[in-house]
Amino acid sequence: MARLPRYVIPGQPQHVIQRGNNREIIFAAEEDYHYYLQKLYDGCNKYHCELHAYVLMSNHVHLLMTPTSENGISKVMQYIGRYYVQYFNFQYQRTGTLWEGRYKATLLDSESYLLTCSRYIELNPVRAKMVKSPGDYPWSSFHYNALGKENKLLTPHGTYKSLGRDFSQRQANYFALFDHHIPKQTLEEIRNATNKAWVLGDDRFKYKIEALINRQVQPKARGGDKRSQKYKDSIDNNRV
């Protein structure tokens, strides 16, 4: 069965995950992280993608990106894959694939989910119990977004810019968001949408995207739910 193309709308951010094959490590030494980040920077510049947040874990990566063209993100990931796999195989005298199939991605509603997804990404090492605070982990965008450390890779999204009049205020307000836990339900929504390639947003946003690209963007409700008045009312409300 042919694979459907991913949901891509230029100017709309996406959460991207790429894992090592069989969950094996893809970063074994500090220079590996540096090389990956350099190729990420080169790829984003070459294919005109904006990077807003990232974390490099030992066996997978999370990226929050906005493409300016339909194939921008796929081109960036191909570019990184080509150079990084060659580098890694040479460095560690190995052969074969490094990645676990295609990267996974979800198109998301920037107004409702961009800052939450950014925090989700930067809190990955904390959830993995690798560090106590996101600032203790060196390979993430937290040091720029929350602590103000210079980082040429990153381009602030408009939603991030709305946090304050200048970078110092935005940084402080973004840092303050980490005082609050991300609800478990929201964590699951982000995971499910990304792993299953559904759109991440509220019902109104999903309906808008579905109408725009003429494709299903979320799991279909079960038959019993479809026959309920509650389901019918929700569909009518989303069409307003």
C-alpha positions as CSV (number, residue, x, y, z in Angstrom):
1,M,0.0,0.0,0.0
2,A,1.4,3.4,-1.0
3,R,2.3,5.8,1.8
4,L,0.3,9.0,1.9
5,P,2.4,12.1,1.7
6,R,2.8,14.0,5.0
7,Y,0.6,17.0,5.8
8,V,2.7,20.0,4.9
9,I,1.5,23.6,4.7
10,P,4.2,26.2,4.1
11,G,4.3,28.6,7.1
12,Q,2.7,26.1,9.5
13,P,5.0,24.6,12.1
14,Q,5.6,20.9,12.5
15,H,6.9,18.7,15.3
16,V,9.4,16.2,13.9
17,I,10.9,13.0,15.5
18,Q,13.6,10.8,14.1
19,R,14.8,7.7,15.9
20,G,17.8,5.5,15.7
21,N,17.2,2.0,14.2
22,N,16.0,-0.4,16.8
23,R,16.2,2.5,19.3
24,E,20.0,2.3,19.1
25,I,22.2,5.3,19.9
26,I,22.8,7.9,17.2
27,F,25.1,10.1,19.3
28,A,28.1,8.4,21.0
29,A,30.4,11.4,21.7
30,E,30.2,15.2,22.0
31,E,31.6,15.7,18.5
32,D,28.6,13.7,17.1
33,Y,26.1,16.2,18.5
34,H,28.2,19.1,17.1
35,Y,28.3,17.6,13.7
36,Y,24.6,16.9,13.6
37,L,23.8,20.4,14.7
38,Q,26.0,21.9,12.0
39,K,24.3,19.8,9.3
40,L,20.9,20.8,10.8
41,Y,22.0,24.5,10.5
42,D,23.2,23.9,6.9
43,G,20.1,22.1,5.9
44,C,17.7,24.7,7.3
45,N,19.6,27.4,5.5
46,K,19.8,25.5,2.2
47,Y,16.1,24.5,2.1
48,H,14.7,27.6,3.9
49,C,13.2,26.0,7.1
50,E,13.0,27.9,10.4
51,L,14.0,25.9,13.5
52,H,12.3,27.0,16.7
53,A,13.2,24.3,19.2
54,Y,15.1,21.0,19.4
55,V,16.6,18.4,21.6
56,L,19.1,15.7,20.7
57,M,18.7,12.6,22.8
58,S,21.1,9.7,22.6
59,N,18.9,7.7,20.3
60,H,16.5,10.2,18.8
61,V,15.9,13.8,18.0
62,H,12.9,16.2,18.3
63,L,12.7,19.3,16.1
64,L,10.1,22.1,15.9
65,M,10.3,23.6,12.5
66,T,8.4,25.8,10.0
67,P,9.0,25.2,6.3
68,T,8.6,27.8,3.7
69,S,7.9,25.2,0.9
70,E,6.0,22.0,0.7
71,N,9.2,19.8,0.6
72,G,11.3,21.9,2.9
73,I,11.4,19.7,5.9
74,S,11.7,16.5,3.9
75,K,14.7,18.0,2.1
76,V,16.3,19.1,5.4
77,M,15.9,15.6,6.9
78,Q,17.3,13.9,3.7
79,Y,20.2,16.3,3.8
80,I,21.0,15.5,7.4
81,G,20.5,11.8,6.9
82,R,22.9,11.7,3.9
83,Y,25.7,13.5,5.6
84,Y,25.2,12.3,9.2
85,V,24.9,8.6,8.4
86,Q,28.1,8.8,6.3
87,Y,29.9,10.6,9.2
88,F,28.6,8.2,11.9
89,N,29.4,5.0,9.9
90,F,32.9,6.2,9.1
91,Q,33.5,7.4,12.7
92,Y,32.5,4.1,14.3
93,Q,33.4,1.7,11.5
94,R,29.9,0.5,10.9
95,T,27.7,0.0,7.8
96,G,24.0,0.0,7.1
97,T,21.1,2.1,8.1
98,L,21.1,4.4,11.1
99,W,17.5,5.6,11.2
100,E,14.3,3.8,12.1
101,G,12.4,4.3,8.8
102,R,11.0,7.6,7.9
103,Y,10.9,10.5,10.3
104,K,7.6,11.1,12.0
105,A,5.9,14.5,12.0
106,T,2.7,16.3,12.9
107,L,1.5,19.7,11.7
108,L,0.4,21.8,14.6
109,D,-1.7,24.8,15.5
110,S,0.8,27.4,16.5
111,E,-1.6,29.4,18.6
112,S,-2.6,26.5,20.9
113,Y,0.3,24.2,20.8
114,L,3.6,25.8,19.7
115,L,4.9,26.9,23.1
116,T,3.6,23.7,24.7
117,C,5.3,21.6,22.0
118,S,8.5,23.6,22.5
119,R,8.4,22.8,26.2
120,Y,7.6,19.2,25.5
121,I,10.7,18.9,23.4
122,E,13.0,20.7,25.8
123,L,11.7,18.7,28.8
124,N,12.5,15.4,27.2
125,P,15.8,14.9,29.1
126,V,13.9,15.6,32.4
127,R,11.1,13.1,31.6
128,A,13.9,10.5,30.7
129,K,15.4,11.2,34.2
130,M,18.7,12.2,32.7
131,V,18.7,15.6,34.4
132,K,16.7,17.4,37.0
133,S,16.3,20.6,35.0
134,P,16.2,21.3,31.3
135,G,19.0,23.8,31.7
136,D,21.3,20.9,32.9
137,Y,21.1,19.3,29.5
138,P,23.4,20.8,26.9
139,W,21.9,19.6,23.6
140,S,18.6,21.5,23.4
141,S,17.2,24.9,22.5
142,F,16.2,25.6,26.2
143,H,19.5,27.5,26.6
144,Y,18.4,30.0,23.9
145,N,14.6,30.1,24.4
146,A,14.7,30.3,28.3
147,L,18.2,31.4,29.2
148,G,19.1,33.8,26.4
149,K,22.3,32.0,25.2
150,E,23.1,32.8,21.6
151,N,22.3,30.1,19.1
152,K,22.6,30.6,15.3
153,L,20.4,27.6,14.6
154,L,17.2,29.1,16.0
155,T,14.6,31.5,14.6
156,P,12.0,32.7,17.1
157,H,8.4,31.9,16.0
158,G,5.8,34.7,16.1
159,T,4.1,33.0,19.0
160,Y,7.3,33.1,21.0
161,K,7.9,36.8,20.0
162,S,4.4,37.6,21.4
163,L,5.7,36.7,24.9
164,G,7.3,40.2,25.3
165,R,8.5,43.4,23.8
166,D,12.1,42.4,23.6
167,F,14.2,39.2,23.8
168,S,14.9,39.6,27.5
169,Q,11.2,39.8,28.4
170,R,10.3,36.9,26.0
171,Q,13.0,34.8,27.5
172,A,11.9,35.5,31.1
173,N,8.2,34.8,30.3
174,Y,9.1,31.6,28.4
175,F,11.2,30.4,31.4
176,A,8.2,31.1,33.7
177,L,6.1,28.6,31.6
178,F,8.3,25.8,33.0
179,D,6.9,26.4,36.5
180,H,3.8,24.6,35.3
181,H,3.6,20.9,34.4
182,I,2.3,19.8,31.0
183,P,-0.9,17.8,31.7
184,K,-0.7,14.1,31.0
185,Q,-3.5,14.3,28.5
186,T,-1.6,17.0,26.5
187,L,1.6,14.8,26.6
188,E,-0.4,12.0,25.1
189,E,-2.0,14.2,22.5
190,I,1.4,15.3,21.3
191,R,2.8,11.8,21.2
192,N,-0.2,10.3,19.4
193,A,-0.4,13.0,16.8
194,T,3.3,12.8,16.0
195,N,3.7,9.1,16.0
196,K,0.5,8.5,14.0
197,A,1.0,11.6,11.8
198,W,-2.3,13.3,12.7
199,V,-2.7,17.0,13.0
200,L,-2.2,18.6,16.4
201,G,-4.8,21.2,17.3
202,D,-8.4,21.7,18.5
203,D,-11.4,20.6,16.4
204,R,-11.8,23.9,14.6
205,F,-8.1,23.8,13.5
206,K,-8.4,20.2,12.4
207,Y,-11.5,20.9,10.4
208,K,-9.8,23.9,8.8
209,I,-6.8,21.8,7.7
210,E,-9.0,18.9,6.6
211,A,-11.0,21.3,4.3
212,L,-7.8,22.9,3.0
213,I,-6.0,19.7,2.0
214,N,-9.0,17.5,1.4
215,R,-7.7,14.7,3.6
216,Q,-8.6,13.1,6.9
217,V,-6.4,14.6,9.6
218,Q,-7.5,12.7,12.7
219,P,-8.8,9.2,13.6
220,K,-12.4,8.6,12.6
221,A,-14.9,8.4,15.5
222,R,-16.3,4.9,16.1
223,G,-19.6,4.0,14.5
224,G,-21.6,4.4,17.8
225,D,-20.2,7.9,18.3
226,K,-21.1,9.0,14.8
227,R,-24.7,8.1,15.4
228,S,-24.9,10.1,18.6
229,Q,-26.4,13.5,18.8
230,K,-23.3,14.8,20.6
231,Y,-21.1,13.8,17.6
232,K,-23.5,15.4,15.1
233,D,-23.6,18.6,17.2
234,S,-19.8,18.8,17.3
235,I,-19.6,18.5,13.5
236,D,-22.1,21.2,13.1
237,N,-20.3,23.5,15.5
238,N,-17.0,22.9,13.7
239,R,-18.5,24.0,10.4
240,V,-19.5,27.4,11.8
